[in-house]
Amino acid sequence: MAETPSTSGDPRRPLHPESLMMSHGYRPELSMGAIKCPIFQTSTFVFKTAEEGKSFFELAYSLREKGPKEELGLIYSRLNNPDLEILEDRLCLWDEAEACAVFESGMAATSTALLEFVRPGDLVLHSEPIYGGTDYLLHHVLTRFGVHAVGFRAGSSLEEIERVLAASGRAERLAALLLETPANPTNDLVDIAMCAEIARRHSTADRRVLVLVDNTFLGPLWQHPLKHGADLVLYSATKYIGGHSDVIAGACLGSAPLLRRVRTLRTFLGSMASPWTGWLLLRSLETLKLRMTCEMKNARYVADFLADHPKVDRVYYLGHLTERDPQYALYRRQCLAPGGMISFDVSGGEPKAFRFLNHLKLIKLAVSLGSTESLAEHPATMTHSDIRPEERARVGITDKMIRMSIGVENPDDLIADLRQALDAV
Ligand SMILES: *Cc1c(COP(=O)(O)O)cnc(C)c1O
């Protein structure tokens, strides 16, 4: 969208993303002075002249190069729409990305990006555990198109990943590494820079191996994968970006040339977000930093309480890593804060874990994460139930594990709720 002030007037001091979330990319004079961007609930846009229509299409279909001052004209909401374009401009600010495409779900973002960059016979190397929907897409859907997928355990060294790659017998067809870090629900970290090095080693002159990072758990505030060598960042915007458990959406960010390809496939798969979804996310972004900061602070209180509780065997929380931990240095290098996700083992296995969940009052028993309300669930029988038990054990998901997403409630109320539910165990 058109230019709006994105600096404080002093070019040496650009404004922070949170200061720009209310205005960036929106011009009130184009919308009757409305201070907020309206919902452009329209499928198509009127051209002033036939020549203008022709010119818009030439750009949209890359039939000619864009002029230096030329903007992409509005044509049809499967190609572009003001709510989506302004949202994409604003999302770029957090990750300092050149370009962004928004989708009607996180899965739409992941599947569109993967489909654009893999071909039959290619190999996708992915971290484990990975989001269940992504796992299914890789191992049950893309396989139908001759694409192979092999996982490596989060926390693996470069040598271990190279061994997995060599054992696949398809190293020369490696197309992409798909990472999720921190891993869900164990909070194990994957070294993005190390994976970018592996991608570089296996790239050839006519074939660049890409690194895609699902940044749903810590982004876009607490981890910026593009700065560590990732090519594309993926989001389920359903989680922290949307932040209110009321919308499903996704995003993909990266360089302009890569995003041009992703956007083109989005046009033909029709996986773009709707204007209403775009508008909801614009509203959410205004409080993104407030929410994520509060959730991160609350999570620390909760994690400290759990770590001291006699009925809790183990807490999986990034904020508790110490210098003795093998992942500590990576955490300091790659993450800006521990975020709001905590997993923990309740002494006694599934029956005790269920008793705990059934006694929660303030904290809701539901899957999903990143919302204003705190949520708790049981990965082994819920989000990760379709993973074979021996596989679950291998990646560290126990039957006594609870995953929690911490919200913006008063931390004393959260702790009181946890205390009474643990008392009932
Ligand atoms: C929820 C989630 C997804 C899928 O996103 P949807 O918006 O539900 O399609 C992908 N990755 C992670 C890490 C998620 O938590």
The ligand as an SDF file (V2000), in Angstrom:
LIG
                    3D

 15 15  0  0  0  0  0  0  0  0999 V2000
   -1.6650  -24.1060   14.9720 C   0  0  0  0  0  0  0  0  0  0  0  0
   -0.3620  -24.3160   14.3550 C   0  0  0  0  0  0  0  0  0  0  0  0
   -0.2270  -24.5000   12.9570 C   0  0  0  0  0  0  0  0  0  0  0  0
   -1.4170  -24.5720   12.0400 C   0  0  0  0  0  0  0  0  0  0  0  0
   -2.0770  -23.3530   11.9720 O   0  0  0  0  0  0  0  0  0  0  0  0
   -3.6350  -23.1760   11.6350 P   0  0  0  0  0  0  0  0  0  0  0  0
   -3.8190  -21.7160   11.7350 O   0  0  0  0  0  0  0  0  0  0  0  0
   -4.4020  -23.9720   12.6540 O   0  0  0  0  0  0  0  0  0  0  0  0
   -3.8460  -23.7060   10.2660 O   0  0  0  0  0  0  0  0  0  0  0  0
    1.0420  -24.6390   12.4490 C   0  0  0  0  0  0  0  0  0  0  0  0
    2.1390  -24.6190   13.2390 N   0  0  0  0  0  0  0  0  0  0  0  0
    2.0440  -24.4630   14.5630 C   0  0  0  0  0  0  0  0  0  0  0  0
    3.2780  -24.4460   15.3900 C   0  0  0  0  0  0  0  0  0  0  0  0
    0.7990  -24.3100   15.1710 C   0  0  0  0  0  0  0  0  0  0  0  0
    0.7250  -24.1690   16.4990 O   0  0  0  0  0  0  0  0  0  0  0  0
  1  2  1  0
  2  3  1  0
  2 14  2  0
  3  4  1  0
  3 10  2  0
  4  5  1  0
  5  6  1  0
  6  7  2  0
  6  8  1  0
  6  9  1  0
 10 11  1  0
 11 12  2  0
 12 13  1  0
 12 14  1  0
 14 15  1  0
M  END
$$$$
